[in-house]
Every structure is written in structure tokens, then in C-alpha cells.
Amino acid sequence: MVEAANSTSRRPKLVEARTVVAGNALAEAVVRRAEALLAGDQRALLATADAFGAAATSPRERRCSPVAPIPPAA
């Protein structure tokens, strides 16, 4: 498998990426997804969906959004 052969060289880049994106919930979710894909970890990959959802509702995301968020239905 080509990915497995290259995975060793990509891990240090992901470690560096984690440091670079620290504090940015959306970027952290992207890095976690990349790590899960690299490891072939389906559970971790599925868990990134929650991370993306949480990132989209973080206070920073709401402040940066050009449109006010729609309140959840009652």
C-alpha cells in the first residue's frame, strides 16, 4: 500500500500542523481528520464529524460568520 509506505514521512508534518492550528477549532478538526485517514482509523474518522459540528458552533465561528446563526427549532 502506497499510503502506508509514506505514512512515516507524513506524521511529523501532522505533529507540526497540530501546533500551528492550536486554538482554531475548524483547522484542528481538519488535522484530526487527516490523522484518522493516515492511520486508517474509521472510528476516529467518524468522530471528526462531531469535531466539525462543534467547530461550526464555536464562539469564534459565530463571531466570524457573516450571517447570524439560525436558532435551533423548539
PDB file of N, CA, C and O in Angstrom:
ATOM      1  N   MET A   1       0.845  -1.177   0.000  1.00  0.00           N
ATOM      2  CA  MET A   1       0.000   0.000   0.000  1.00  0.00           C
ATOM      3  C   MET A   1       0.897   1.249   0.000  1.00  0.00           C
ATOM      4  O   MET A   1       1.780   1.386   0.847  1.00  0.00           O
ATOM      5  N   VAL A   2       0.665   2.138  -0.941  1.00  0.00           N
ATOM      6  CA  VAL A   2       1.492   3.335  -1.092  1.00  0.00           C
ATOM      7  C   VAL A   2       1.367   4.250   0.117  1.00  0.00           C
ATOM      8  O   VAL A   2       2.372   4.775   0.597  1.00  0.00           O
ATOM      9  N   GLU A   3       0.143   4.453   0.620  1.00  0.00           N
ATOM     10  CA  GLU A   3      -0.050   5.345   1.754  1.00  0.00           C
ATOM     11  C   GLU A   3       0.722   4.875   2.981  1.00  0.00           C
ATOM     12  O   GLU A   3       1.314   5.681   3.700  1.00  0.00           O
ATOM     13  N   ALA A   4       0.712   3.563   3.212  1.00  0.00           N
ATOM     14  CA  ALA A   4       1.422   3.030   4.374  1.00  0.00           C
ATOM     15  C   ALA A   4       2.912   3.306   4.259  1.00  0.00           C
ATOM     16  O   ALA A   4       3.568   3.604   5.257  1.00  0.00           O
ATOM     17  N   ALA A   5       3.447   3.212   3.058  1.00  0.00           N
ATOM     18  CA  ALA A   5       4.868   3.469   2.863  1.00  0.00           C
ATOM     19  C   ALA A   5       5.207   4.926   3.136  1.00  0.00           C
ATOM     20  O   ALA A   5       6.296   5.226   3.626  1.00  0.00           O
ATOM     21  N   ASN A   6       4.309   5.816   2.833  1.00  0.00           N
ATOM     22  CA  ASN A   6       4.566   7.245   3.015  1.00  0.00           C
ATOM     23  C   ASN A   6       4.113   7.775   4.366  1.00  0.00           C
ATOM     24  O   ASN A   6       4.407   8.923   4.701  1.00  0.00           O
ATOM     25  N   SER A   7       3.409   6.978   5.145  1.00  0.00           N
ATOM     26  CA  SER A   7       2.824   7.478   6.384  1.00  0.00           C
ATOM     27  C   SER A   7       3.872   7.947   7.379  1.00  0.00           C
ATOM     28  O   SER A   7       3.622   8.886   8.134  1.00  0.00           O
ATOM     29  N   THR A   8       5.036   7.318   7.397  1.00  0.00           N
ATOM     30  CA  THR A   8       6.083   7.715   8.335  1.00  0.00           C
ATOM     31  C   THR A   8       6.545   9.137   8.063  1.00  0.00           C
ATOM     32  O   THR A   8       6.799   9.895   8.998  1.00  0.00           O
ATOM     33  N   SER A   9       6.655   9.500   6.810  1.00  0.00           N
ATOM     34  CA  SER A   9       7.124  10.845   6.477  1.00  0.00           C
ATOM     35  C   SER A   9       6.053  11.901   6.714  1.00  0.00           C
ATOM     36  O   SER A   9       6.372  13.082   6.855  1.00  0.00           O
ATOM     37  N   ARG A  10       4.794  11.495   6.760  1.00  0.00           N
ATOM     38  CA  ARG A  10       3.710  12.463   6.941  1.00  0.00           C
ATOM     39  C   ARG A  10       3.413  12.749   8.408  1.00  0.00           C
ATOM     40  O   ARG A  10       2.890  13.815   8.731  1.00  0.00           O
ATOM     41  N   ARG A  11       3.733  11.829   9.291  1.00  0.00           N
ATOM     42  CA  ARG A  11       3.417  12.023  10.709  1.00  0.00           C
ATOM     43  C   ARG A  11       4.067  13.277  11.305  1.00  0.00           C
ATOM     44  O   ARG A  11       3.389  14.020  12.014  1.00  0.00           O
ATOM     45  N   PRO A  12       5.358  13.542  11.044  1.00  0.00           N
ATOM     46  CA  PRO A  12       5.941  14.775  11.599  1.00  0.00           C
ATOM     47  C   PRO A  12       5.227  16.042  11.103  1.00  0.00           C
ATOM     48  O   PRO A  12       5.138  17.036  11.823  1.00  0.00           O
ATOM     49  N   LYS A  13       4.730  15.991   9.884  1.00  0.00           N
ATOM     50  CA  LYS A  13       4.005  17.142   9.339  1.00  0.00           C
ATOM     51  C   LYS A  13       2.690  17.347  10.083  1.00  0.00           C
ATOM     52  O   LYS A  13       2.278  18.482  10.322  1.00  0.00           O
ATOM     53  N   LEU A  14       2.034  16.249  10.448  1.00  0.00           N
ATOM     54  CA  LEU A  14       0.788  16.365  11.198  1.00  0.00           C
ATOM     55  C   LEU A  14       1.041  16.866  12.613  1.00  0.00           C
ATOM     56  O   LEU A  14       0.236  17.622  13.158  1.00  0.00           O
ATOM     57  N   VAL A  15       2.147  16.452  13.207  1.00  0.00           N
ATOM     58  CA  VAL A  15       2.504  16.957  14.538  1.00  0.00           C
ATOM     59  C   VAL A  15       2.727  18.462  14.463  1.00  0.00           C
ATOM     60  O   VAL A  15       2.260  19.208  15.324  1.00  0.00           O
ATOM     61  N   GLU A  16       3.433  18.900  13.444  1.00  0.00           N
ATOM     62  CA  GLU A  16       3.665  20.335  13.253  1.00  0.00           C
ATOM     63  C   GLU A  16       2.350  21.062  12.988  1.00  0.00           C
ATOM     64  O   GLU A  16       2.124  22.158  13.502  1.00  0.00           O
ATOM     65  N   ALA A  17       1.491  20.450  12.187  1.00  0.00           N
ATOM     66  CA  ALA A  17       0.201  21.067  11.875  1.00  0.00           C
ATOM     67  C   ALA A  17      -0.631  21.252  13.133  1.00  0.00           C
ATOM     68  O   ALA A  17      -1.285  22.281  13.299  1.00  0.00           O
ATOM     69  N   ARG A  18      -0.611  20.248  14.033  1.00  0.00           N
ATOM     70  CA  ARG A  18      -1.351  20.374  15.292  1.00  0.00           C
ATOM     71  C   ARG A  18      -0.919  21.615  16.059  1.00  0.00           C
ATOM     72  O   ARG A  18      -1.750  22.321  16.632  1.00  0.00           O
ATOM     73  N   THR A  19       0.374  21.877  16.067  1.00  0.00           N
ATOM     74  CA  THR A  19       0.904  23.045  16.772  1.00  0.00           C
ATOM     75  C   THR A  19       0.463  24.339  16.084  1.00  0.00           C
ATOM     76  O   THR A  19       0.075  25.304  16.743  1.00  0.00           O
ATOM     77  N   VAL A  20       0.526  24.344  14.777  1.00  0.00           N
ATOM     78  CA  VAL A  20       0.177  25.546  14.007  1.00  0.00           C
ATOM     79  C   VAL A  20      -1.290  25.914  14.164  1.00  0.00           C
ATOM     80  O   VAL A  20      -1.621  27.096  14.258  1.00  0.00           O
ATOM     81  N   VAL A  21      -2.172  24.926  14.193  1.00  0.00           N
ATOM     82  CA  VAL A  21      -3.613  25.201  14.207  1.00  0.00           C
ATOM     83  C   VAL A  21      -4.212  25.282  15.612  1.00  0.00           C
ATOM     84  O   VAL A  21      -5.415  25.499  15.757  1.00  0.00           O
ATOM     85  N   ALA A  22      -3.398  25.112  16.630  1.00  0.00           N
ATOM     86  CA  ALA A  22      -3.905  25.114  18.008  1.00  0.00           C
ATOM     87  C   ALA A  22      -4.761  26.349  18.260  1.00  0.00           C
ATOM     88  O   ALA A  22      -4.338  27.474  17.994  1.00  0.00           O
ATOM     89  N   GLY A  23      -5.953  26.133  18.769  1.00  0.00           N
ATOM     90  CA  GLY A  23      -6.862  27.235  19.072  1.00  0.00           C
ATOM     91  C   GLY A  23      -7.874  27.511  17.971  1.00  0.00           C
ATOM     92  O   GLY A  23      -8.840  28.238  18.200  1.00  0.00           O
ATOM     93  N   ASN A  24      -7.680  26.957  16.797  1.00  0.00           N
ATOM     94  CA  ASN A  24      -8.614  27.129  15.688  1.00  0.00           C
ATOM     95  C   ASN A  24      -9.384  25.817  15.543  1.00  0.00           C
ATOM     96  O   ASN A  24      -8.881  24.857  14.959  1.00  0.00           O
ATOM     97  N   ALA A  25     -10.589  25.782  16.069  1.00  0.00           N
ATOM     98  CA  ALA A  25     -11.357  24.538  16.147  1.00  0.00           C
ATOM     99  C   ALA A  25     -11.567  23.883  14.779  1.00  0.00           C
ATOM    100  O   ALA A  25     -11.481  22.661  14.658  1.00  0.00           O
ATOM    101  N   LEU A  26     -11.835  24.668  13.778  1.00  0.00           N
ATOM    102  CA  LEU A  26     -12.073  24.097  12.455  1.00  0.00           C
ATOM    103  C   LEU A  26     -10.791  23.491  11.886  1.00  0.00           C
ATOM    104  O   LEU A  26     -10.810  22.380  11.357  1.00  0.00           O
ATOM    105  N   ALA A  27      -9.695  24.211  11.992  1.00  0.00           N
ATOM    106  CA  ALA A  27      -8.418  23.697  11.493  1.00  0.00           C
ATOM    107  C   ALA A  27      -7.978  22.464  12.291  1.00  0.00           C
ATOM    108  O   ALA A  27      -7.408  21.532  11.723  1.00  0.00           O
ATOM    109  N   GLU A  28      -8.235  22.456  13.588  1.00  0.00           N
ATOM    110  CA  GLU A  28      -7.905  21.283  14.404  1.00  0.00           C
ATOM    111  C   GLU A  28      -8.694  20.068  13.930  1.00  0.00           C
ATOM    112  O   GLU A  28      -8.164  18.957  13.904  1.00  0.00           O
ATOM    113  N   ALA A  29      -9.952  20.268  13.555  1.00  0.00           N
ATOM    114  CA  ALA A  29     -10.772  19.166  13.054  1.00  0.00           C
ATOM    115  C   ALA A  29     -10.213  18.630  11.733  1.00  0.00           C
ATOM    116  O   ALA A  29     -10.239  17.423  11.490  1.00  0.00           O
ATOM    117  N   VAL A  30      -9.717  19.512  10.896  1.00  0.00           N
ATOM    118  CA  VAL A  30      -9.125  19.091   9.623  1.00  0.00           C
ATOM    119  C   VAL A  30      -7.894  18.225   9.886  1.00  0.00           C
ATOM    120  O   VAL A  30      -7.703  17.195   9.239  1.00  0.00           O
ATOM    121  N   VAL A  31      -7.061  18.650  10.840  1.00  0.00           N
ATOM    122  CA  VAL A  31      -5.854  17.884  11.159  1.00  0.00           C
ATOM    123  C   VAL A  31      -6.231  16.534  11.756  1.00  0.00           C
ATOM    124  O   VAL A  31      -5.629  15.518  11.411  1.00  0.00           O
ATOM    125  N   ARG A  32      -7.222  16.511  12.649  1.00  0.00           N
ATOM    126  CA  ARG A  32      -7.658  15.227  13.222  1.00  0.00           C
ATOM    127  C   ARG A  32      -8.178  14.287  12.126  1.00  0.00           C
ATOM    128  O   ARG A  32      -7.947  13.079  12.171  1.00  0.00           O
ATOM    129  N   ARG A  33      -8.871  14.849  11.159  1.00  0.00           N
ATOM    130  CA  ARG A  33      -9.371  14.036  10.048  1.00  0.00           C
ATOM    131  C   ARG A  33      -8.204  13.477   9.237  1.00  0.00           C
ATOM    132  O   ARG A  33      -8.217  12.306   8.855  1.00  0.00           O
ATOM    133  N   ALA A  34      -7.211  14.297   8.977  1.00  0.00           N
ATOM    134  CA  ALA A  34      -6.029  13.830   8.240  1.00  0.00           C
ATOM    135  C   ALA A  34      -5.317  12.712   9.001  1.00  0.00           C
ATOM    136  O   ALA A  34      -4.878  11.730   8.401  1.00  0.00           O
ATOM    137  N   GLU A  35      -5.204  12.862  10.316  1.00  0.00           N
ATOM    138  CA  GLU A  35      -4.571  11.822  11.129  1.00  0.00           C
ATOM    139  C   GLU A  35      -5.358  10.518  11.053  1.00  0.00           C
ATOM    140  O   GLU A  35      -4.773   9.442  10.927  1.00  0.00           O
ATOM    141  N   ALA A  36      -6.675  10.614  11.131  1.00  0.00           N
ATOM    142  CA  ALA A  36      -7.520   9.419  11.071  1.00  0.00           C
ATOM    143  C   ALA A  36      -7.407   8.742   9.709  1.00  0.00           C
ATOM    144  O   ALA A  36      -7.337   7.516   9.627  1.00  0.00           O
ATOM    145  N   LEU A  37      -7.388   9.529   8.653  1.00  0.00           N
ATOM    146  CA  LEU A  37      -7.237   8.966   7.314  1.00  0.00           C
ATOM    147  C   LEU A  37      -5.882   8.281   7.162  1.00  0.00           C
ATOM    148  O   LEU A  37      -5.795   7.186   6.607  1.00  0.00           O
ATOM    149  N   LEU A  38      -4.845   8.916   7.648  1.00  0.00           N
ATOM    150  CA  LEU A  38      -3.497   8.358   7.554  1.00  0.00           C
ATOM    151  C   LEU A  38      -3.388   7.044   8.318  1.00  0.00           C
ATOM    152  O   LEU A  38      -2.741   6.101   7.863  1.00  0.00           O
ATOM    153  N   ALA A  39      -4.025   6.995   9.480  1.00  0.00           N
ATOM    154  CA  ALA A  39      -3.961   5.794  10.312  1.00  0.00           C
ATOM    155  C   ALA A  39      -4.948   4.716   9.855  1.00  0.00           C
ATOM    156  O   ALA A  39      -4.871   3.571  10.301  1.00  0.00           O
ATOM    157  N   GLY A  40      -5.865   5.080   8.975  1.00  0.00           N
ATOM    158  CA  GLY A  40      -6.891   4.132   8.559  1.00  0.00           C
ATOM    159  C   GLY A  40      -7.861   3.811   9.687  1.00  0.00           C
ATOM    160  O   GLY A  40      -8.423   2.717   9.748  1.00  0.00           O
ATOM    161  N   ASP A  41      -8.051   4.780  10.579  1.00  0.00           N
ATOM    162  CA  ASP A  41      -8.890   4.593  11.767  1.00  0.00           C
ATOM    163  C   ASP A  41     -10.301   5.113  11.479  1.00  0.00           C
ATOM    164  O   ASP A  41     -10.559   6.315  11.546  1.00  0.00           O
ATOM    165  N   GLN A  42     -11.200   4.192  11.160  1.00  0.00           N
ATOM    166  CA  GLN A  42     -12.560   4.584  10.784  1.00  0.00           C
ATOM    167  C   GLN A  42     -13.310   5.241  11.942  1.00  0.00           C
ATOM    168  O   GLN A  42     -14.047   6.204  11.730  1.00  0.00           O
ATOM    169  N   ARG A  43     -13.133   4.737  13.159  1.00  0.00           N
ATOM    170  CA  ARG A  43     -13.822   5.344  14.310  1.00  0.00           C
ATOM    171  C   ARG A  43     -13.386   6.789  14.502  1.00  0.00           C
ATOM    172  O   ARG A  43     -14.218   7.674  14.702  1.00  0.00           O
ATOM    173  N   ALA A  44     -12.087   7.025  14.442  1.00  0.00           N
ATOM    174  CA  ALA A  44     -11.586   8.392  14.599  1.00  0.00           C
ATOM    175  C   ALA A  44     -12.069   9.266  13.451  1.00  0.00           C
ATOM    176  O   ALA A  44     -12.386  10.440  13.645  1.00  0.00           O
ATOM    177  N   LEU A  45     -12.124   8.694  12.264  1.00  0.00           N
ATOM    178  CA  LEU A  45     -12.604   9.447  11.109  1.00  0.00           C
ATOM    179  C   LEU A  45     -14.061   9.860  11.306  1.00  0.00           C
ATOM    180  O   LEU A  45     -14.426  11.005  11.042  1.00  0.00           O
ATOM    181  N   LEU A  46     -14.883   8.935  11.766  1.00  0.00           N
ATOM    182  CA  LEU A  46     -16.291   9.263  12.012  1.00  0.00           C
ATOM    183  C   LEU A  46     -16.430  10.283  13.137  1.00  0.00           C
ATOM    184  O   LEU A  46     -17.331  11.121  13.107  1.00  0.00           O
ATOM    185  N   ALA A  47     -15.552  10.215  14.119  1.00  0.00           N
ATOM    186  CA  ALA A  47     -15.603  11.170  15.230  1.00  0.00           C
ATOM    187  C   ALA A  47     -15.280  12.587  14.771  1.00  0.00           C
ATOM    188  O   ALA A  47     -15.669  13.554  15.426  1.00  0.00           O
ATOM    189  N   THR A  48     -14.577  12.719  13.658  1.00  0.00           N
ATOM    190  CA  THR A  48     -14.265  14.064  13.185  1.00  0.00           C
ATOM    191  C   THR A  48     -15.524  14.806  12.744  1.00  0.00           C
ATOM    192  O   THR A  48     -15.535  16.037  12.707  1.00  0.00           O
ATOM    193  N   ALA A  49     -16.576  14.076  12.414  1.00  0.00           N
ATOM    194  CA  ALA A  49     -17.832  14.745  12.063  1.00  0.00           C
ATOM    195  C   ALA A  49     -18.329  15.568  13.246  1.00  0.00           C
ATOM    196  O   ALA A  49     -18.817  16.685  13.075  1.00  0.00           O
ATOM    197  N   ASP A  50     -18.201  15.007  14.450  1.00  0.00           N
ATOM    198  CA  ASP A  50     -18.581  15.754  15.649  1.00  0.00           C
ATOM    199  C   ASP A  50     -17.685  16.964  15.839  1.00  0.00           C
ATOM    200  O   ASP A  50     -18.145  18.035  16.234  1.00  0.00           O
ATOM    201  N   ALA A  51     -16.398  16.784  15.553  1.00  0.00           N
ATOM    202  CA  ALA A  51     -15.455  17.896  15.698  1.00  0.00           C
ATOM    203  C   ALA A  51     -15.789  19.022  14.728  1.00  0.00           C
ATOM    204  O   ALA A  51     -15.714  20.196  15.090  1.00  0.00           O
ATOM    205  N   PHE A  52     -16.156  18.672  13.499  1.00  0.00           N
ATOM    206  CA  PHE A  52     -16.540  19.706  12.533  1.00  0.00           C
ATOM    207  C   PHE A  52     -17.826  20.401  12.979  1.00  0.00           C
ATOM    208  O   PHE A  52     -17.955  21.617  12.841  1.00  0.00           O
ATOM    209  N   GLY A  53     -18.771  19.637  13.511  1.00  0.00           N
ATOM    210  CA  GLY A  53     -20.003  20.237  14.009  1.00  0.00           C
ATOM    211  C   GLY A  53     -19.746  21.180  15.161  1.00  0.00           C
ATOM    212  O   GLY A  53     -20.316  22.269  15.222  1.00  0.00           O
ATOM    213  N   ALA A  54     -18.884  20.761  16.078  1.00  0.00           N
ATOM    214  CA  ALA A  54     -18.547  21.622  17.215  1.00  0.00           C
ATOM    215  C   ALA A  54     -17.806  22.874  16.755  1.00  0.00           C
ATOM    216  O   ALA A  54     -18.026  23.961  17.289  1.00  0.00           O
ATOM    217  N   ALA A  55     -16.941  22.723  15.780  1.00  0.00           N
ATOM    218  CA  ALA A  55     -16.179  23.872  15.272  1.00  0.00           C
ATOM    219  C   ALA A  55     -17.114  24.896  14.635  1.00  0.00           C
ATOM    220  O   ALA A  55     -16.897  26.102  14.749  1.00  0.00           O
ATOM    221  N   ALA A  56     -18.138  24.413  13.976  1.00  0.00           N
ATOM    222  CA  ALA A  56     -19.076  25.319  13.305  1.00  0.00           C
ATOM    223  C   ALA A  56     -19.936  26.079  14.303  1.00  0.00           C
ATOM    224  O   ALA A  56     -20.540  27.091  13.949  1.00  0.00           O
ATOM    225  N   THR A  57     -20.001  25.615  15.530  1.00  0.00           N
ATOM    226  CA  THR A  57     -20.818  26.308  16.525  1.00  0.00           C
ATOM    227  C   THR A  57     -19.970  26.921  17.630  1.00  0.00           C
ATOM    228  O   THR A  57     -20.489  27.310  18.677  1.00  0.00           O
ATOM    229  N   SER A  58     -18.666  27.005  17.396  1.00  0.00           N
ATOM    230  CA  SER A  58     -17.797  27.614  18.402  1.00  0.00           C
ATOM    231  C   SER A  58     -18.016  29.124  18.427  1.00  0.00           C
ATOM    232  O   SER A  58     -18.437  29.696  17.421  1.00  0.00           O
ATOM    233  N   PRO A  59     -17.741  29.777  19.551  1.00  0.00           N
ATOM    234  CA  PRO A  59     -17.916  31.230  19.620  1.00  0.00           C
ATOM    235  C   PRO A  59     -17.143  31.964  18.538  1.00  0.00           C
ATOM    236  O   PRO A  59     -17.638  32.937  17.970  1.00  0.00           O
ATOM    237  N   ARG A  60     -15.927  31.502  18.250  1.00  0.00           N
ATOM    238  CA  ARG A  60     -15.130  32.169  17.221  1.00  0.00           C
ATOM    239  C   ARG A  60     -15.814  32.072  15.866  1.00  0.00           C
ATOM    240  O   ARG A  60     -15.884  33.056  15.130  1.00  0.00           O
ATOM    241  N   GLU A  61     -16.318  30.892  15.538  1.00  0.00           N
ATOM    242  CA  GLU A  61     -17.002  30.696  14.267  1.00  0.00           C
ATOM    243  C   GLU A  61     -18.222  31.610  14.177  1.00  0.00           C
ATOM    244  O   GLU A  61     -18.470  32.201  13.125  1.00  0.00           O
ATOM    245  N   ARG A  62     -18.981  31.734  15.254  1.00  0.00           N
ATOM    246  CA  ARG A  62     -20.156  32.607  15.242  1.00  0.00           C
ATOM    247  C   ARG A  62     -19.751  34.062  15.044  1.00  0.00           C
ATOM    248  O   ARG A  62     -20.432  34.796  14.328  1.00  0.00           O
ATOM    249  N   ARG A  63     -18.651  34.493  15.666  1.00  0.00           N
ATOM    250  CA  ARG A  63     -18.193  35.878  15.509  1.00  0.00           C
ATOM    251  C   ARG A  63     -17.760  36.155  14.079  1.00  0.00           C
ATOM    252  O   ARG A  63     -17.954  37.260  13.573  1.00  0.00           O
ATOM    253  N   CYS A  64     -17.171  35.152  13.419  1.00  0.00           N
ATOM    254  CA  CYS A  64     -16.646  35.331  12.076  1.00  0.00           C
ATOM    255  C   CYS A  64     -17.696  35.131  10.995  1.00  0.00           C
ATOM    256  O   CYS A  64     -17.472  35.471   9.833  1.00  0.00           O
ATOM    257  N   SER A  65     -18.829  34.587  11.375  1.00  0.00           N
ATOM    258  CA  SER A  65     -19.864  34.296  10.398  1.00  0.00           C
ATOM    259  C   SER A  65     -20.500  35.589   9.895  1.00  0.00           C
ATOM    260  O   SER A  65     -20.879  36.443  10.697  1.00  0.00           O
ATOM    261  N   PRO A  66     -20.621  35.740   8.578  1.00  0.00           N
ATOM    262  CA  PRO A  66     -21.254  36.949   8.041  1.00  0.00           C
ATOM    263  C   PRO A  66     -22.766  36.941   8.236  1.00  0.00           C
ATOM    264  O   PRO A  66     -23.422  37.973   8.094  1.00  0.00           O
ATOM    265  N   VAL A  67     -23.312  35.781   8.561  1.00  0.00           N
ATOM    266  CA  VAL A  67     -24.753  35.644   8.750  1.00  0.00           C
ATOM    267  C   VAL A  67     -25.012  35.158  10.165  1.00  0.00           C
ATOM    268  O   VAL A  67     -24.333  34.255  10.653  1.00  0.00           O
ATOM    269  N   ALA A  68     -25.984  35.754  10.814  1.00  0.00           N
ATOM    270  CA  ALA A  68     -26.317  35.328  12.177  1.00  0.00           C
ATOM    271  C   ALA A  68     -26.782  33.877  12.142  1.00  0.00           C
ATOM    272  O   ALA A  68     -27.512  33.481  11.234  1.00  0.00           O
ATOM    273  N   PRO A  69     -26.361  33.075  13.132  1.00  0.00           N
ATOM    274  CA  PRO A  69     -26.789  31.676  13.146  1.00  0.00           C
ATOM    275  C   PRO A  69     -28.291  31.543  13.338  1.00  0.00           C
ATOM    276  O   PRO A  69     -28.918  32.358  14.014  1.00  0.00           O
ATOM    277  N   ILE A  70     -28.848  30.527  12.747  1.00  0.00           N
ATOM    278  CA  ILE A  70     -30.282  30.249  12.884  1.00  0.00           C
ATOM    279  C   ILE A  70     -30.493  29.501  14.182  1.00  0.00           C
ATOM    280  O   ILE A  70     -29.858  28.468  14.397  1.00  0.00           O
ATOM    281  N   PRO A  71     -31.365  29.985  15.058  1.00  0.00           N
ATOM    282  CA  PRO A  71     -31.586  29.288  16.322  1.00  0.00           C
ATOM    283  C   PRO A  71     -32.219  27.924  16.083  1.00  0.00           C
ATOM    284  O   PRO A  71     -32.996  27.761  15.142  1.00  0.00           O
ATOM    285  N   PRO A  72     -31.897  26.937  16.925  1.00  0.00           N
ATOM    286  CA  PRO A  72     -32.479  25.610  16.744  1.00  0.00           C
ATOM    287  C   PRO A  72     -34.000  25.642  16.949  1.00  0.00           C
ATOM    288  O   PRO A  72     -34.529  26.467  17.695  1.00  0.00           O
ATOM    289  N   ALA A  73     -34.673  24.730  16.273  1.00  0.00           N
ATOM    290  CA  ALA A  73     -36.121  24.644  16.406  1.00  0.00           C
ATOM    291  C   ALA A  73     -36.487  24.182  17.806  1.00  0.00           C
ATOM    292  O   ALA A  73     -35.789  23.363  18.404  1.00  0.00           O
ATOM    293  N   ALA A  74     -37.570  24.702  18.315  1.00  0.00           N
ATOM    294  CA  ALA A  74     -38.005  24.342  19.664  1.00  0.00           C
ATOM    295  C   ALA A  74     -38.705  23.020  19.712  1.00  0.00           C
ATOM    296  O   ALA A  74     -39.128  22.584  20.782  1.00  0.00           O
TER     297      ALA A  74
END
